[in-house]
Structure formats: C-alpha cells, structure tokens
Amino acid sequence: MLDVPIRPAVRRWARSTVRALLPLVRPLPPQGNRLLLIFVDGVGGSVLRRATNDRLIRFLPSLRDGLGYRESRCFSGMPSTTTAFQAGLFFGQRYPDVPSFSWLDRASGRAVKMNVPADAAIIESRLRESAGPGLLAGGTSYASILAGGSDSPLTTAGIGRFLTSQGGEPSAKNARNGLERMFAGLPAAHIARRLHAAQAALREPGDLHAQGTIHVQTLARLLFRLGLETPGFFATTAAFCPWMGSTRHELRFLFNHLGVGTLVAEASKSLALLDLMRGVPRTFVCLHEFDEFSHRRGPDFAMQTLRRIDESVEALFALAQEVPEPPDVFVITDHGHIPAVPFEKLFGHSLQGWLEGQADGDSIPELSPELTRSLGAPKSIGRSPDSPPTVIDSGNYAHVYLGGGEPWDAARIAEHRPEILARALTCPGIGLVAMRAEGKAIALAGSRLVDPADPATVPRGASPRAVASLLEDLASSPSSGDLLLYGTWFDDACVAFSWELSSHGGPSPEETETFVLHPAGLDLSRVCHGADLYAALHTLYGAQESNEPK
C-alpha cells in the first residue's frame, strides 16, 4: 500500500465506516486492477501552487511531496473546457468536435448545451460510436457531464439517456439550468422513482441495507453543510450584486450551489464509497465547487472552496485504502481559470450587438484591400445582408455562425460578410480572431496574421502552444463557428463575452495548465492531452464492454 499522508482521525473514521458497512455489501467478482479517478474541476496548476503557498490546503501538497505520489503537469488541449477534456480522457478523442460548453447545431439551428441532459447524452452516444465503449465502461461516474461509457445515472449524459429510455422527454426549450434541466416537467415522485430504479439496476439487492445507512449519513452531511454555508452564501450575494450592478445568473448560481454543489456532491461521494466496497473496477468522482464559484465570484473568492475540496479528496483516499483490494487513486484536473471582466460591462453592448453594428451607428467598417486580398476574397462588398450572425458565447471565447449548413472559410467571410469580420478585428475587447482557410485554420490579431511558431506575433496573454492547438482543433471541428473570437488579455485577466468574473476555454497558460497526481511508479511525463491520459489509463486498467444495448 502506498504511503499517503492521511490524518489519524480521518483514517480512524474511514476504517470504522468501512467496517460497519462492508458486511452489508455484496461484492463483485474480482476484475483486475482497480481505479478511482478524483476529478477537481477547474483547479489548474497555478491554483494548486497558490493554494499550497497560502496554506489553504494540506492534503494535496503533502500527497504530492510524499514518497508514494508524483505530480505530472499536462496541457489541457483546446478548447480548455470540461466536456472537451472529458472526451479525450474517457474516449481518447484528441479532436472530438466538442467546440465549447455550448454551440450551434448547423442542421437544426438549435443551440447545443452541455448542461442539458438530452444534448450531453447525444454527444456521449456519438463518442461511443466513434471511439468505443469508453474508459469507464463497466464502472461508475458521478457528478460529471459525460458518463465515460458507464451506465451511471448521476451524470448529465446519464440522466439524459435514462430519461429518454424511460419515455421521458427532457427539453432544452422548456427547461432552465442545472438540475432543473435534468428534471424539467417531471413530478417529484416520478423523478424519485426513476432515480431509485436506476440505482436498483446498478446495484445488487444485498446492498439495500448499506444504501439506507449511507444515505442517512449523506442526509446528515447535507443538512450540516446547508446550515453552515447558506447564511454566508446569502451574505456574499447581498454584497456582490450591488458591486456588479446586476443580479444576472444569481438565482441559477444559488440553485446550482444547493442542488449540484451540495446535494449531488454529497450523494456522489456516498455512492462512490459503496462502489469502492463492492469492488467496482473504475469509479470517477467530480468535485466542481471551485469551477462554479470561480465563474460567478472570481478565482480569488473561489479559493475558499479549496479547503473543503482538499478534505473531500483526503476522505476518498482514506476510504479507498480501507476497502478490500484497494484501487489505485488518481487526482486529475481539466483546465484552469483566468480572471475576467464581462464585455457588456466594459462596452455597454453584448458581443452580438457589437457585431451587428449597434456601437458604430450608421458607419459600416470595411476591411483593408490588403487584408481582403490576403484572405483570398475577390472583393469586399461592405454591406450587411439581412440575416444577423448567430453568436454563441462560452466565457472568454465565442462562436459566430454566419448562416447555412456548411462552415464558411475566410475568403467567403471577407467577400460576403466583411463588416462582421471588420468589427471583430477592430473591437478593443477582442484579442484574437480565428477562421478556416484552405483546409486549415488561421488567426488574426487586429490585421496581423498570428503564427504560433513565431511567439512575437502571438498576443500577450496567449500561449503559442495553445494557439497552435486551437487552430488544429478548429480545422478539425465542423461544429465550431465560422468565426472563433477570443477576449482581449490585459494584465493577468481577460475580457469575457459571458457575464462572469472568471473564464476558461481560451489559450492562456492559466487556462491550459493542468496536473495529475498519480502513483510514483507511473511515468506520465509524455502526457500532454486528455487523450494521452486515456491511453495510459486504458493500458493499465482496461475497460470492459457495457451490457447496455447500443
């Protein structure tokens, strides 16, 4: 057993918990090497260093600096978002055509959102069809967007698949956000029956007593957290809203904190404990409090969530060491965060309004003849067609769709929508513009062509490696917009097209630096993308075919 710096009190609690529940659990047959993946959403390498230096966390730095574990730094890939990273981690897809948290389906004209279960289930199904069953096939996944090939219902994709298979109709049109989208239009009793049926399908009858015991403990922890955290949450909200001058997203933030960050998080840790005792071969647990708080309150405020995350990781390690046939435990992250200022707060217009010309009155900007020729357009019309662009913002970057069922290339944009491109290139809040050109992708900063091989051409604040990666991804992603826009960088922050105070998805070093804490005997020095991590983990821990019919 690896040397892990678990506090004696935590170790005693884990030992007593496992001893009390283990006789109530029906174990699975042995299935080779076991894996527990603890996924800390949004906690990039720079955040880990800062939390260590400020002594906000104890367990993770002690684990990293001990004899049994090592830290390997990785590159998130582009876009630096959770769903894209999970597509690489779970299915080995380096270019999965998952261009952001939300994008436009060109065929239907409908926005695809990864917090809508039906949409997440479709993406999961597409990845399974193209890449195989997934890393977590035969295992379980909790509080994740993608299920990774598992049949777990407590993921966004899993809920979408389950509701659809049971005759439900999760609707992006009628749903709101978070868990509301998961359960839109369904009576509470119906929801409870479906989730109970899903758990029963995944667990043996002999586990019912253990489930009851662990759920009582979950309820106690949930009530304790609600009593402890809710007053402070409302107090900071009351102070924050006047400062921002808006209550936008506050109700959604409250719901996500109570429903997902508290209820689902505590239930996930409890169900993971049952899986550890049963001998489930692969278990994935997502801890995402930092990511949510960072978006809504900024990364400085979100640092306070790391103490609870650190304690949760320690508790999971302690439980994993006490079960029969302990699994190997990894701690991984998907991306970092960069402080952000909303575009609308700076310029008084949304990005959509800016590109439609609300900021320039009667004047219509034109591209320079030199740039028009360099993009391959025969001429510049300088007049807007009737149809406005469709803008899908995703934090500090946005997809702009100009119409039709096929992606536009640079020459077509420069010829038919030069005013849209000109407004993007001259906007002080837009630092990088990318588009397709002759089977590849190019990027412009103002009127200057950006060459990732020449760091002098890359805007300050962006990583040349990440810019090269985003161009590769854009060229391989037909679902991406015709224009891909990134907010300007200044000091240590950026402009966000969404109304948020911290962003990710862009090419800054803060967003793309990730880490893996892993057993010391494993060499992950060549891992530079979630897809590489999939290859390493699949080789070590395998993946069984799911019994679910396709």
N, C-alpha and C positions, 0 to 999 in steps of 0.2 A: 504494500500500500504506500502511495506517495506521501511524502511529508508535506502536510498542509497546515498553515498557522491558524487553526480554529481555536477560539477561546474555550477554556474548560467548561464554562457554564453552557455555552452553545452545544458543545459536544455531549454533555450530560443530557440536555434537553432532546437532542436528536436520538440518542441511544434509548432513552425512555419512551419516546414516541414510536420508534420502530418496534421495540419490544412489545409495546401494548397492541399495536395494530397488525404486526406480521402474522400472528396466528389466525387472524380473521380474513386473510387474503389468500386466494387460491393462486399459486404461482404458475407461470407459463413454463413450458419446456425450455431448457437451455438453448440459446440461439447464437452462440459465439460471442465475440467482443461486443460490449455494450457501450452506448454513447449517450451522454447528457450534454446538450448544447444550451448554454445560457446566453441569450441574445440581449445586449443592452443597447437599445435603440438610440441612436444619435450621439452617443458618448464617444467622440473621436479621440485620437491620441493626444491632442493638445489639451483636451478637457481632463483626461486622466492625469496628465502631468501637473496641471494646475491644481486639481483636487488633492493630489499627493503632496505638493509643495505647501498648500494651505492647510494640510492635515484635516481635510474634511472626511476622508475615508481612511480606513485602517487595513481592511482585509485584502483588497485587491493589490495594493502595493506590497504588502507582506507576502502575498502569494507570488507575485512577480519576482520578488527579490530572494525568495527561498530557494532551496535546493531542488524541489520537485517540479517546479514550473518555470517556463520561459515566456517572454513576450516577443512576438514577431509583429513587426509593422507591415501593413499592407496598403494597397491602393484600392479605393472603392470601385473604380471604374466609373463610367459616365452613362447616364446621369447618376449623381451621387444621392440616390433615393433608396428607400427601403425595398420597394417592390422589385426594382431592377436588380438590387444586390441579392435579394432572395431568389430571384430567377437564376442567378449564377450559382448561389450556394446550394440550392435544392435540386436544380436540374442541369447544372453545368453549362448554362447558356451565356456566352460572352456578349452576344448581340441579340437579346430576346425580343426586340421590338416592343419594349415596355418603356415608352419615352418619358414618362413622368408619373406623378400621382394621378393626374387627370389629363386626358387628351381627347381629340375628336375622332370618332369613327367615321371615316370618309363615306362609307357606303350608306349608313343610316342618317348621318348628320347629327348624331347624338353624342353628347359628352360621355366618355367612359371615366368612371371614378372608382378608385381602389378602396374606398370605404363603403361602396355599395356591394353587398354580398353577391348579387347576381353577376355583376361585372367581374369581381375577383374570381368567381367560380369559372367564368368563361376563360379568363386568362390562364388559370390553373389547368383547365382541361386542354387548352391549346399547347401549353408547355409539356404536359404529359404525352400528348400525341406526337410531338416533335422530338422529345428527348428521352422518353421512357418513364418508368413509374415514379422516379424521384427519390432523393436521399432518405426521406422519412417513410417510405412505403413499408408497411408492417409495423410502424411506430406511431407516435403521437406528437401533436403540435398544439400549443396553447398561446392565445392572445396574439397570434401572428396574422398577417394579411394572407399570404399563401399558406396552404396546408402542407406543401412539400411532398405530396404523394401520400400523406397519411389520410385516414378516414375521420380524423378528429372534427367534431362539430364546433369546437370553441375557437375557430379561426374565421376570418371574414369569408374566405373562399369555402370553407367547410359548411358554414351556415347557409350560404347561397346554394350550394349543392344539395344540402339536406332539405331545405325548404322546397326547392324545385322538385326533388324526387318524391316528396310527400304531397305534392299538389299545390304547394304554396306559390304565390306569385310576388316575390319581392320586387318592388317597383321603385326605380330611381325617380320617377315622375312625382310620386306621392310621398316618398319618404323624406325625412330630414337628414340628420347626420348621425355618425357613430352607431350606437346600438339601436337608435330609432330606425335607421335604415334596415338593420338586420331584421327587425320585428314589425315593420310598418304594416298596419292594417290587421294584425292578428290579435285576438283577445289574449289576455294574460294567461288564462288557464290553458289555452291552446298552445301557447309558447312553452309553458311548463311541461305539458305532455310531450311535446316534440323533443325538447332537450332531455327529458327523462328517458324517452325511447332511444335517443341517440346514445346516451351513456350506457343503457342496458345492452345495446347492440355491441358495444365495445368491451364490456366487462363481463366476467363470469358471475353467475348467481351467488357464488360464495363470497363475493366482495361486498354484498349489500350492507352487511353489518359494519364493515370497515368504512364504507362510504358514509353511512349515517354518522359514525363517530367523527370522521374527519370533517364533514360538513358542519357539524356543531362547532368544532374548533374554528372553522372558517368564518362562521357567523359571528363568533365572539371576537375574532380579529377584525372583522369588518366593522362591527359596532364600535370597537375601540378606536379604529382609525377615523371613522366618521365623527365621533365625539371629539377626538383630538385635533383633527385637521380642518374641519368645516368652519369653525369660527375664524381661524386665521385666513382661510381662503376668502371668506366674505370681506374680511378687513382689508386684505390687499386689493381685492376687486374694487372696493369703495375708494381706495386711494388711487388706484391705477386709472380708472375710467376718466375722471376729470383731467388727469395729466395728459391722456391721449386725446381727449375731446370726443370720445366715441365709445359706445357700448357694443360695437360690432363684434360678433363672434363670442361674446361673453356668456350667453345662455348655452351655446354649444360647448364652450370650454367647461362650464360647470357640469353639464351632462356627461361629457367625456371623462371628467375627473371622477365623478361619483360612480358612473356606470362602468367605464372601461378601466380607468386608472386605479379604482378601488375594488369594485365588485369582481370584475373579470380577473384582475391581477391576483387577488387573494384566492379565487376559485382555481385559477391556473396552477398556483403553487401547490395547492392541496391535491389536485388531480395528478400533478407530476409526482408527488410523494407516493400515491397509490401505484403509479406506473413503475416507479423505482422498486417498490416492494414486490410487485408482480413479476418483474423481470422483463418488462418491455424493452426490446433491443435498442430503440432510438427514441429519445424524448427531446423535444425542443420547447423552451420556455422563453417568452419575450417579456422583458421589463422595459416599458416605454414611458415611464413618468417624465424622465428628463426631456425627451423629444417634445412631448405635448407642452410642458411648462416653458420650454425654450421658445417655441413658436409664439406663444401668447404673452410671455412676460420678458423674454430675452434670456440669453445664456447666463448672465450674472445671477439673476433671480433663480434660474433653474438649478444652479449649483447646490442649493439646499436640498434638492431631492436625492442627491448622490449618497448621502449618509444612509437613507433607507434602502436604496438600491444595493449599496455595499453590504448592508446587513442581510438583505434577501439572498444575495449571492453566497455569503458565508453560510446561511442556514441550508441552502440547497447542497452545498459542498458537504456539510456535516451529515445531512440525511443520506447523501449518496455513499458516504464512507461506512454507514452503519448497516446498509441492506446487504443481504447475501449476494455474492458476485457483484461487487461494486462496479459501476460503469466508469469509463474514462470521462472526465468532465472538461469541457472547453468553455471559455468565456470569449465571445466574439462581439464585434460591433459592425455596423453597416456604413456609417458616414459620420461626419462631424457637423458642426453648426457655425455660422458666421453671423454676428450682429447685423441687423438690417433696419432700414428706415423705409416705411411704405412710400411708394411712388406717388400715390394720390395725396399724401400729406405734404410732400415736397412741391408738387407741381399743380395741385388743385384739380387735376383731371385723372381719370383712370387711364391705364395704358390703351384700352380700347378707344376712349375718347381722343387721346393724343394722336393715335394713328389715323383716326377719321378726320382729323383736322380741326378739332374744337379749340386747339390752342393757337392756331395760326390764322384765324379769321378767314378773310377772303383770299389770302395769298396761298398759292399751291407751290410747294417746293419742287425743284427739279434736280435730277442727277446731273452731274457734270458730264460733258461729252466724253471725256477721257475714261471715266468710270463706266459709262454706258458701253463704250467700245470694248473695254477690258472684260466686261461680263458677257460679251457676245451678242448684245441686242442690236438689231439693225437701226433702231431709232427710239427716241423717248417721246411718248405722247404727252405726258404732263397733265392728263385729265383723268379724273376718277370715274370708273364705271359705277353703275348704280348700286351694285351689291357691296355692302361693307365687309371688311375682313372679320373673321371669327377669331377671337383671342381667348386662349385658354391659359390662364396664369397658374404657375405652380411654384410659388415662392419667389426666389430671385431670378427665375427664368420663365419664359412664356413661349407657347407655340402660336403662330399666326397662320391661319388657313385662308387661302385666297379663293377657294371655290373649286368645284369639280371633284371627280372621283380619283384623280391621279395627282401625285405631288408635282409641284411646279419647280422648274430649275431656275437658275439665276438669270439666264437670258430672257426667259419668258416674263419673269418678275420685272426686270428692267424695262422690257418693252411695253407691257400691259398695265403694270401697277407701279410705275416709277415713283409716284408721290408717296406710297406706303413705305417703300424702301428708303426714300429720301428722308421722310420724317423719322424713321428708325435710326438712320445713320447720323442725323443731326441732333437727336434728342440728348441733352446732357445727362439724363437718367439711364441711358442705355450704353453699356460699355463694350458690348460685343454682339455682332450680328452674324449668324451662320446660315448657310443655304446650300442646296445641292447644285453641282455644276459638273456636267460631263461625266457622270458616273461616280463622282466623288463628292466631297463637301469642302466648301471654303468658308473663311471667316473674315470679317472686316471690322476694324475699329475706326470709326469715322470713315474716311475714304481710303484708309491704309489697309492693304492686304496683310493678314496675320499669317505668319509662317511659324508653326510650333518649333521647327528646327532652328529658328533664329530668335532667341529669347528677347532681343531688343524690340521685336515687333509685337510681342505679346503684351496686352495691357497690364499695368501694375495692379497686383492683387490676384491675377490669374496664374495658374501653374501651366507652363508649357506642356508638361506631360498630360495634364487633364484636358487642355485644349486639343491636343492631338487625339486623345481618346474620344472627346465629344464629336469631333469631325468623323472619326471612324464609325461611331455609333449612328450619327445622323445619316451617313451614306448607306447604312445597313438597316435603317428603320423607316419603312414606308408610312408608319402611323404618325411620325413626327410632323410638325407643321412645315409649311413652305418656307417660313422664316422662323428661326430659333433665336430669341433675344435674351440677353443676359444683362442684369442690372449693373450699373457702374460701381466700381470699387473705390472707396476713399478711406484713408487711414486704415483701421482694422475692421471695417464694416462694408456694407454694400446697400444698394437700392433693391427693395423687394417689390414686385408687382402685385403680390398679395398683401392683404392687410395683416402684417405680422412683424414682430420685432426680432426674429431670428430665422434664418433661412438655410436651406441646403438644396442640393441638386446641381449647383454650379461648379465651376472649375477652380475654386480657390484651394490652397493647401489645407485650410481649416476644415473644409467640407470633404475632402477626398482622402485624408489620412485616417486609417483605421488600425485596429490592433486585434491580435488573437493571443489569449493566454492559454497555453497548452502544456501537456506533459513534457518534461525536459528532454526525453529521449526522442522526440519527434522533430524532424528538420522541416520547418516551413519557410526557410529563407528564400525560396523561389516563388512563394505565393505572392501574386501581385493583383489578384482579382478574385471575386467570389467564386468564379468558375474554377479557378485553380484550387481553391479550398474544397470545393466539391470533389475534385479529382482525388485529393489527398484523403478526405474522409471516406469517400466511397471505396477506395482501395483498402482502407483499414477496417471499416465497419460494415461494408456491404449495404445492400438494400434489397429487401425481399419484395416480390410481386404482391401487390394488394389483391385481396379477394373481391374487391369491388368490380362489378362488370363495367366495361367501358361502353 
